[in-house]
């Protein structure tokens, strides 16, 4: 559960999620807020390293396409 890869992924995706959440709240956009919350929360529930990084990258791609709508 506490492998270095999981801790690194949680820190990276949590930090990006926090930034997306703040960005969405500042501009009153609901999609970045929801994706940011998902990026901050999901590492607490996923223990497989490949799945953790895969979901994180998928959420980042989703954020890239929905950050300004």
Number of C-alpha atoms within 10 A of each C-alpha: 11 8 10 10 15 20 13 13 16 22 14 14 25 21 15 17 26 19 17 24 23 16 17 20 14 10 11 11 16 16 19 27 24 16 22 26 18 19 26 23 15 16 23 11 8 16 14 14 16 12 12 20 19 12 17 24 14 11 17 20 12 14 20 11 9 14 18 13 8
